[in-house]
Amino acid sequence: MANDIYIKSTLAFCKHCNMTEQASIISRNGSVFLDRLCPELGKQSTVIARDYRWYLERTAFNRFVSSPANTKSSKYGCPKDCGLCE
């Protein structure tokens, strides 16, 4: 859309086709959306925050990321068999 503000790219899981897809996080009309293209359903857009400023405040700080305590080997990767959601 003409007034969309691109924020960043990410990966998104489609529960319909059970695939991980490239997605964009976009600000549109003051809200924040995750837009992705499902091969079966076409363009999908999901609201992830109702307020753009609130979203930016929550994502602006640096986060400490650590590895999970219990890992397992993965043949197919997320979301198929990485083990984090089990």
N, CA, C and O atoms as CSV, one atom per row, in Angstrom:
chain,resi,resn,atom,element,x,y,z
A,1,MET,N,N,0.835,-1.181,0.000
A,1,MET,CA,C,0.000,0.000,0.000
A,1,MET,C,C,0.883,1.248,0.000
A,1,MET,O,O,2.048,1.189,0.394
A,2,ALA,N,N,0.348,2.335,-0.426
A,2,ALA,CA,C,1.128,3.553,-0.594
A,2,ALA,C,C,1.651,4.111,0.725
A,2,ALA,O,O,2.749,4.666,0.753
A,3,ASN,N,N,0.906,3.983,1.810
A,3,ASN,CA,C,1.315,4.553,3.087
A,3,ASN,C,C,1.958,3.544,4.028
A,3,ASN,O,O,2.183,3.860,5.196
A,4,ASP,N,N,2.258,2.341,3.551
A,4,ASP,CA,C,2.894,1.332,4.387
A,4,ASP,C,C,4.338,1.737,4.710
A,4,ASP,O,O,5.035,2.323,3.882
A,5,ILE,N,N,4.763,1.410,5.926
A,5,ILE,CA,C,6.146,1.633,6.337
A,5,ILE,C,C,6.753,0.269,6.613
A,5,ILE,O,O,6.308,-0.447,7.510
A,6,TYR,N,N,7.767,-0.086,5.843
A,6,TYR,CA,C,8.459,-1.357,6.033
A,6,TYR,C,C,9.285,-1.278,7.305
A,6,TYR,O,O,10.034,-0.320,7.496
A,7,ILE,N,N,9.160,-2.279,8.185
A,7,ILE,CA,C,9.933,-2.313,9.422
A,7,ILE,C,C,11.067,-3.324,9.312
A,7,ILE,O,O,12.227,-2.967,9.519
A,8,LYS,N,N,10.755,-4.579,8.991
A,8,LYS,CA,C,11.803,-5.593,8.832
A,8,LYS,C,C,11.236,-6.855,8.207
A,8,LYS,O,O,10.022,-7.017,8.080
A,9,SER,N,N,12.143,-7.746,7.819
A,9,SER,CA,C,11.770,-9.069,7.309
A,9,SER,C,C,11.926,-10.093,8.416
A,9,SER,O,O,12.714,-9.906,9.343
A,10,THR,N,N,11.171,-11.173,8.313
A,10,THR,CA,C,11.248,-12.252,9.288
A,10,THR,C,C,10.749,-13.537,8.634
A,10,THR,O,O,10.438,-13.544,7.443
A,11,LEU,N,N,10.674,-14.586,9.376
A,11,LEU,CA,C,10.060,-15.826,8.920
A,11,LEU,C,C,8.751,-16.015,9.668
A,11,LEU,O,O,8.637,-15.644,10.837
A,12,ALA,N,N,7.769,-16.589,8.999
A,12,ALA,CA,C,6.464,-16.842,9.616
A,12,ALA,C,C,6.030,-18.260,9.281
A,12,ALA,O,O,6.275,-18.759,8.183
A,13,PHE,N,N,5.393,-18.888,10.233
A,13,PHE,CA,C,4.899,-20.252,10.043
A,13,PHE,C,C,3.444,-20.190,9.593
A,13,PHE,O,O,2.632,-19.498,10.208
A,14,CYS,N,N,3.109,-20.914,8.518
A,14,CYS,CA,C,1.735,-20.984,8.031
A,14,CYS,C,C,1.123,-22.288,8.538
A,14,CYS,O,O,1.543,-23.373,8.135
A,15,LYS,N,N,0.136,-22.181,9.418
A,15,LYS,CA,C,-0.472,-23.400,9.951
A,15,LYS,C,C,-1.365,-24.082,8.918
A,15,LYS,O,O,-1.731,-25.244,9.097
A,16,HIS,N,N,-1.720,-23.385,7.845
A,16,HIS,CA,C,-2.536,-23.999,6.799
A,16,HIS,C,C,-1.698,-24.965,5.950
A,16,HIS,O,O,-2.072,-26.124,5.770
A,17,CYS,N,N,-0.564,-24.480,5.432
A,17,CYS,CA,C,0.266,-25.324,4.563
A,17,CYS,C,C,1.438,-25.961,5.312
A,17,CYS,O,O,2.196,-26.740,4.735
A,18,ASN,N,N,1.585,-25.624,6.613
A,18,ASN,CA,C,2.598,-26.228,7.466
A,18,ASN,C,C,4.016,-25.934,6.974
A,18,ASN,O,O,4.894,-26.795,7.029
A,19,MET,N,N,4.226,-24.699,6.489
A,19,MET,CA,C,5.521,-24.286,5.950
A,19,MET,C,C,5.971,-22.989,6.619
A,19,MET,O,O,5.155,-22.206,7.105
A,20,THR,N,N,7.287,-22.782,6.633
A,20,THR,CA,C,7.845,-21.510,7.067
A,20,THR,C,C,8.037,-20.651,5.824
A,20,THR,O,O,8.597,-21.103,4.825
A,21,GLU,N,N,7.567,-19.408,5.896
A,21,GLU,CA,C,7.585,-18.517,4.733
A,21,GLU,C,C,8.254,-17.195,5.084
A,21,GLU,O,O,8.244,-16.775,6.241
A,22,GLN,N,N,8.829,-16.549,4.093
A,22,GLN,CA,C,9.369,-15.206,4.268
A,22,GLN,C,C,8.204,-14.258,4.530
A,22,GLN,O,O,7.155,-14.374,3.896
A,23,ALA,N,N,8.381,-13.326,5.455
A,23,ALA,CA,C,7.319,-12.386,5.794
A,23,ALA,C,C,7.911,-11.005,6.029
A,23,ALA,O,O,9.113,-10.862,6.249
A,24,SER,N,N,7.057,-9.994,5.981
A,24,SER,CA,C,7.466,-8.613,6.253
A,24,SER,C,C,6.630,-8.068,7.395
A,24,SER,O,O,5.433,-8.335,7.497
A,25,ILE,N,N,7.290,-7.294,8.258
A,25,ILE,CA,C,6.564,-6.574,9.298
A,25,ILE,C,C,6.412,-5.157,8.788
A,25,ILE,O,O,7.389,-4.489,8.449
A,26,ILE,N,N,5.154,-4.706,8.740
A,26,ILE,CA,C,4.778,-3.457,8.088
A,26,ILE,C,C,3.927,-2.621,9.035
A,26,ILE,O,O,3.089,-3.158,9.759
A,27,SER,N,N,4.140,-1.302,9.030
A,27,SER,CA,C,3.224,-0.398,9.717
A,27,SER,C,C,2.211,0.095,8.682
A,27,SER,O,O,2.574,0.584,7.612
A,28,ARG,N,N,0.941,-0.047,9.032
A,28,ARG,CA,C,-0.138,0.354,8.122
A,28,ARG,C,C,-1.259,0.994,8.942
A,28,ARG,O,O,-1.808,0.364,9.846
A,29,ASN,N,N,-1.593,2.233,8.628
A,29,ASN,CA,C,-2.687,2.943,9.304
A,29,ASN,C,C,-2.543,2.951,10.820
A,29,ASN,O,O,-3.533,2.823,11.540
A,30,GLY,N,N,-1.314,3.101,11.310
A,30,GLY,CA,C,-1.068,3.197,12.742
A,30,GLY,C,C,-0.927,1.875,13.464
A,30,GLY,O,O,-0.586,1.865,14.647
A,31,SER,N,N,-1.180,0.746,12.790
A,31,SER,CA,C,-1.025,-0.578,13.385
A,31,SER,C,C,0.161,-1.285,12.736
A,31,SER,O,O,0.708,-0.807,11.742
A,32,VAL,N,N,0.556,-2.426,13.302
A,32,VAL,CA,C,1.684,-3.194,12.767
A,32,VAL,C,C,1.160,-4.556,12.327
A,32,VAL,O,O,0.441,-5.228,13.066
A,33,PHE,N,N,1.531,-4.949,11.113
A,33,PHE,CA,C,1.049,-6.190,10.502
A,33,PHE,C,C,2.214,-7.090,10.120
A,33,PHE,O,O,3.309,-6.612,9.824
A,34,LEU,N,N,1.973,-8.384,10.130
A,34,LEU,CA,C,2.873,-9.372,9.567
A,34,LEU,C,C,2.239,-9.802,8.247
A,34,LEU,O,O,1.183,-10.435,8.238
A,35,ASP,N,N,2.878,-9.461,7.143
A,35,ASP,CA,C,2.385,-9.810,5.808
A,35,ASP,C,C,3.226,-10.940,5.237
A,35,ASP,O,O,4.455,-10.885,5.277
A,36,ARG,N,N,2.575,-11.956,4.710
A,36,ARG,CA,C,3.278,-13.088,4.102
A,36,ARG,C,C,2.474,-13.580,2.911
A,36,ARG,O,O,1.304,-13.236,2.743
A,37,LEU,N,N,3.124,-14.389,2.090
A,37,LEU,CA,C,2.475,-14.923,0.899
A,37,LEU,C,C,2.452,-16.439,0.998
A,37,LEU,O,O,3.484,-17.091,0.843
A,38,CYS,N,N,1.274,-17.001,1.256
A,38,CYS,CA,C,1.093,-18.447,1.335
A,38,CYS,C,C,0.895,-18.980,-0.082
A,38,CYS,O,O,0.102,-18.416,-0.837
A,39,PRO,N,N,1.597,-20.056,-0.465
A,39,PRO,CA,C,1.441,-20.605,-1.806
A,39,PRO,C,C,0.020,-21.098,-2.086
A,39,PRO,O,O,-0.408,-21.132,-3.240
A,40,GLU,N,N,-0.708,-21.479,-1.045
A,40,GLU,CA,C,-2.069,-21.999,-1.231
A,40,GLU,C,C,-3.155,-20.941,-1.017
A,40,GLU,O,O,-4.143,-20.912,-1.752
A,41,LEU,N,N,-2.980,-20.067,-0.011
A,41,LEU,CA,C,-4.020,-19.090,0.327
A,41,LEU,C,C,-3.788,-17.701,-0.252
A,41,LEU,O,O,-4.695,-16.869,-0.242
A,42,GLY,N,N,-2.581,-17.439,-0.760
A,42,GLY,CA,C,-2.268,-16.111,-1.284
A,42,GLY,C,C,-1.805,-15.180,-0.174
A,42,GLY,O,O,-1.315,-15.640,0.858
A,43,LYS,N,N,-1.956,-13.875,-0.378
A,43,LYS,CA,C,-1.475,-12.887,0.579
A,43,LYS,C,C,-2.256,-12.990,1.882
A,43,LYS,O,O,-3.487,-13.008,1.886
A,44,GLN,N,N,-1.513,-13.057,2.997
A,44,GLN,CA,C,-2.092,-13.113,4.334
A,44,GLN,C,C,-1.529,-11.955,5.146
A,44,GLN,O,O,-0.336,-11.662,5.070
A,45,SER,N,N,-2.378,-11.303,5.918
A,45,SER,CA,C,-1.950,-10.177,6.732
A,45,SER,C,C,-2.545,-10.339,8.125
A,45,SER,O,O,-3.753,-10.517,8.275
A,46,THR,N,N,-1.691,-10.274,9.139
A,46,THR,CA,C,-2.120,-10.464,10.519
A,46,THR,C,C,-1.668,-9.288,11.360
A,46,THR,O,O,-0.505,-8.889,11.298
A,47,VAL,N,N,-2.583,-8.723,12.153
A,47,VAL,CA,C,-2.227,-7.628,13.063
A,47,VAL,C,C,-1.388,-8.207,14.196
A,47,VAL,O,O,-1.803,-9.160,14.855
A,48,ILE,N,N,-0.199,-7.628,14.424
A,48,ILE,CA,C,0.606,-8.067,15.558
A,48,ILE,C,C,0.709,-6.992,16.632
A,48,ILE,O,O,1.144,-7.284,17.746
A,49,ALA,N,N,0.318,-5.750,16.324
A,49,ALA,CA,C,0.250,-4.675,17.317
A,49,ALA,C,C,-0.730,-3.622,16.814
A,49,ALA,O,O,-0.707,-3.251,15.640
A,50,ARG,N,N,-1.574,-3.155,17.693
A,50,ARG,CA,C,-2.560,-2.125,17.316
A,50,ARG,C,C,-1.972,-0.720,17.277
A,50,ARG,O,O,-2.576,0.199,16.723
A,51,ASP,N,N,-0.772,-0.558,17.878
A,51,ASP,CA,C,-0.173,0.771,17.959
A,51,ASP,C,C,1.295,0.714,17.516
A,51,ASP,O,O,2.107,0.005,18.110
A,52,TYR,N,N,1.615,1.464,16.474
A,52,TYR,CA,C,2.956,1.479,15.894
A,52,TYR,C,C,4.000,1.955,16.901
A,52,TYR,O,O,5.064,1.346,17.017
A,53,ARG,N,N,3.715,3.026,17.624
A,53,ARG,CA,C,4.665,3.545,18.609
A,53,ARG,C,C,4.909,2.541,19.728
A,53,ARG,O,O,6.048,2.365,20.160
A,54,TRP,N,N,3.861,1.885,20.199
A,54,TRP,CA,C,3.989,0.865,21.240
A,54,TRP,C,C,4.905,-0.251,20.749
A,54,TRP,O,O,5.783,-0.702,21.485
A,55,TYR,N,N,4.706,-0.700,19.509
A,55,TYR,CA,C,5.538,-1.761,18.925
A,55,TYR,C,C,7.001,-1.329,18.882
A,55,TYR,O,O,7.882,-2.095,19.272
A,56,LEU,N,N,7.266,-0.120,18.414
A,56,LEU,CA,C,8.648,0.358,18.326
A,56,LEU,C,C,9.299,0.442,19.704
A,56,LEU,O,O,10.470,0.091,19.849
A,57,GLU,N,N,8.568,0.900,20.716
A,57,GLU,CA,C,9.108,0.977,22.076
A,57,GLU,C,C,9.467,-0.415,22.596
A,57,GLU,O,O,10.484,-0.573,23.273
A,58,ARG,N,N,8.661,-1.413,22.295
A,58,ARG,CA,C,8.891,-2.767,22.793
A,58,ARG,C,C,10.010,-3.494,22.053
A,58,ARG,O,O,10.595,-4.433,22.592
A,59,THR,N,N,10.307,-3.081,20.853
A,59,THR,CA,C,11.325,-3.779,20.059
A,59,THR,C,C,12.629,-2.989,19.924
A,59,THR,O,O,13.563,-3.460,19.274
A,60,ALA,N,N,12.712,-1.812,20.517
A,60,ALA,CA,C,13.880,-0.942,20.338
A,60,ALA,C,C,15.073,-1.345,21.196
A,60,ALA,O,O,16.202,-0.995,20.852
A,61,PHE,N,N,14.873,-2.061,22.291
A,61,PHE,CA,C,15.976,-2.372,23.193
A,61,PHE,C,C,16.682,-3.662,22.776
A,61,PHE,O,O,16.094,-4.524,22.123
A,62,ASN,N,N,17.942,-3.776,23.164
A,62,ASN,CA,C,18.713,-4.989,22.883
A,62,ASN,C,C,18.313,-6.079,23.862
A,62,ASN,O,O,18.168,-5.829,25.059
A,63,ARG,N,N,18.140,-7.267,23.356
A,63,ARG,CA,C,17.752,-8.399,24.198
A,63,ARG,C,C,18.909,-9.375,24.296
A,63,ARG,O,O,19.633,-9.599,23.326
A,64,PHE,N,N,19.074,-9.952,25.469
A,64,PHE,CA,C,20.060,-11.001,25.668
A,64,PHE,C,C,19.423,-12.307,25.226
A,64,PHE,O,O,18.355,-12.677,25.714
A,65,VAL,N,N,20.066,-12.997,24.317
A,65,VAL,CA,C,19.538,-14.258,23.806
A,65,VAL,C,C,20.496,-15.372,24.204
A,65,VAL,O,O,21.703,-15.276,23.984
A,66,SER,N,N,19.951,-16.419,24.785
A,66,SER,CA,C,20.784,-17.557,25.154
A,66,SER,C,C,20.268,-18.806,24.446
A,66,SER,O,O,19.129,-18.851,23.982
A,67,SER,N,N,21.111,-19.793,24.377
A,67,SER,CA,C,20.721,-21.059,23.760
A,67,SER,C,C,19.783,-21.818,24.687
A,67,SER,O,O,19.900,-21.697,25.906
A,68,PRO,N,N,18.857,-22.595,24.140
A,68,PRO,CA,C,17.970,-23.390,24.985
A,68,PRO,C,C,18.755,-24.453,25.749
A,68,PRO,O,O,19.773,-24.952,25.271
A,69,ALA,N,N,18.266,-24.794,26.948
A,69,ALA,CA,C,18.957,-25.755,27.809
A,69,ALA,C,C,18.929,-27.161,27.224
A,69,ALA,O,O,19.936,-27.869,27.256
A,70,ASN,N,N,17.790,-27.565,26.694
A,70,ASN,CA,C,17.637,-28.922,26.165
A,70,ASN,C,C,17.477,-28.864,24.653
A,70,ASN,O,O,16.432,-28.466,24.137
A,71,THR,N,N,18.518,-29.263,23.964
A,71,THR,CA,C,18.444,-29.256,22.500
A,71,THR,C,C,18.480,-30.691,21.983
A,71,THR,O,O,18.896,-31.611,22.689
A,72,LYS,N,N,18.046,-30.861,20.761
A,72,LYS,CA,C,18.133,-32.164,20.111
A,72,LYS,C,C,18.543,-31.940,18.668
A,72,LYS,O,O,18.371,-30.842,18.138
A,73,SER,N,N,19.073,-32.946,18.038
A,73,SER,CA,C,19.467,-32.798,16.644
A,73,SER,C,C,18.218,-32.652,15.781
A,73,SER,O,O,17.161,-33.208,16.082
A,74,SER,N,N,18.367,-31.899,14.714
A,74,SER,CA,C,17.237,-31.591,13.850
A,74,SER,C,C,17.570,-31.989,12.422
A,74,SER,O,O,18.625,-31.628,11.900
A,75,LYS,N,N,16.680,-32.724,11.800
A,75,LYS,CA,C,16.886,-33.118,10.409
A,75,LYS,C,C,16.275,-32.090,9.459
A,75,LYS,O,O,16.868,-31.779,8.426
A,76,TYR,N,N,15.083,-31.553,9.797
A,76,TYR,CA,C,14.353,-30.661,8.901
A,76,TYR,C,C,14.345,-29.207,9.362
A,76,TYR,O,O,14.063,-28.316,8.562
A,77,GLY,N,N,14.647,-28.948,10.630
A,77,GLY,CA,C,14.647,-27.583,11.134
A,77,GLY,C,C,13.271,-27.111,11.560
A,77,GLY,O,O,12.278,-27.831,11.451
A,78,CYS,N,N,13.239,-25.880,12.049
A,78,CYS,CA,C,11.993,-25.259,12.516
A,78,CYS,C,C,11.079,-25.015,11.315
A,78,CYS,O,O,11.542,-24.558,10.270
A,79,PRO,N,N,9.837,-25.302,11.448
A,79,PRO,CA,C,9.091,-25.739,12.622
A,79,PRO,C,C,8.893,-27.248,12.681
A,79,PRO,O,O,8.128,-27.727,13.518
A,80,LYS,N,N,9.545,-27.995,11.835
A,80,LYS,CA,C,9.289,-29.430,11.720
A,80,LYS,C,C,9.755,-30.237,12.920
A,80,LYS,O,O,8.966,-30.968,13.517
A,81,ASP,N,N,11.046,-30.113,13.285
A,81,ASP,CA,C,11.555,-30.997,14.337
A,81,ASP,C,C,12.674,-30.396,15.167
A,81,ASP,O,O,13.555,-31.121,15.628
A,82,CYS,N,N,12.656,-29.078,15.367
A,82,CYS,CA,C,13.746,-28.475,16.149
A,82,CYS,C,C,13.615,-28.761,17.637
A,82,CYS,O,O,14.610,-28.695,18.360
A,83,GLY,N,N,12.412,-29.077,18.115
A,83,GLY,CA,C,12.216,-29.494,19.496
A,83,GLY,C,C,11.836,-28.412,20.467
A,83,GLY,O,O,11.405,-28.728,21.576
A,84,LEU,N,N,11.972,-27.146,20.112
A,84,LEU,CA,C,11.680,-26.071,21.061
A,84,LEU,C,C,10.207,-25.986,21.437
A,84,LEU,O,O,9.888,-25.595,22.559
A,85,CYS,N,N,9.321,-26.334,20.550
A,85,CYS,CA,C,7.884,-26.220,20.832
A,85,CYS,C,C,7.280,-27.484,21.445
A,85,CYS,O,O,6.083,-27.513,21.732
A,86,GLU,N,N,8.060,-28.493,21.645
A,86,GLU,CA,C,7.539,-29.739,22.190
A,86,GLU,C,C,7.393,-29.659,23.687
A,86,GLU,O,O,6.964,-30.626,24.318
